[in-house]
Amino acid sequence: MEFGDLTYQRMRADVANLGHIENKRGVKILGLVGFGMMKNVEIVLDASQSELRLYKVDKEGKRTNSKSAGIKSDYTQTIEGNGNILFLKGMIAGKNLNFCFDTGAETNAINCDANKTVLSTLTITRRIELKGAGNAKSEVLFGRMNDFTMGGKKISDMETIVTNLRSLHEAYNTTIDGMLGYNFLEQGVITINFVKRQFDIQFTKGAEK
């Protein structure tokens, strides 16, 4: 597999039916790319421009194939995870929470087992049917996050679902309070550097001091 001058060989991959995603989006999807392929590049995600940029990095995490400067970060966080999954810290109702960052998720998620104070800040509007990468379906609560903060920046009115994330907790052997998806991704320009183990965001939308 090739992305520009990036070449990947002998990759392991799961096989799944992605037809329901194709039908919903009206576009042919041949596969999903995970963070495990991005361990040796710097990732820049700019949802407002529908743009993904990949930069080769050296052993210290510095770019090797570009003279362009990185983003002017409003907030930097050391990332956790094994390279295939990325965890970020955020805050709701003054409580520090552990979020799984999933760029493929259409919306954010909060664990239904989260602290009652955290759940009380959400505005629930309806129930919806949730589908994942496979064909499994489940009914979940849908609403809005009203009190999410990261790096001192408050982001209001992000869409979220409330669902059981116990399976993720068991799969990754870590407490997962929620998931950050596209609604978080579109808040700014995001840089992820697995070599430096660094996450940066330049807020461009929906952020208040």
Buried (B, 14 or more C-beta within 10 A) or exposed (E): EEEEEBEEEEEEEEEEEBEBBEEEEEEEEEEEBBBBBBEBBBBBBBBEEEEEBBBBBEEEBBBEEEEEEBBEBBBEBEBBBEBEBBBBBBBBBEBEBBBBBBBEBBBBBBBBBBEEEBBEBBEEEEEEEBEEEEEEEEEBBBBBBBBBBBBEBBBEEBBBBBBEBEEBBEEBEBEBBBBBBBBBBBBBBBBBBBBBBBBBBBBBEBBEE
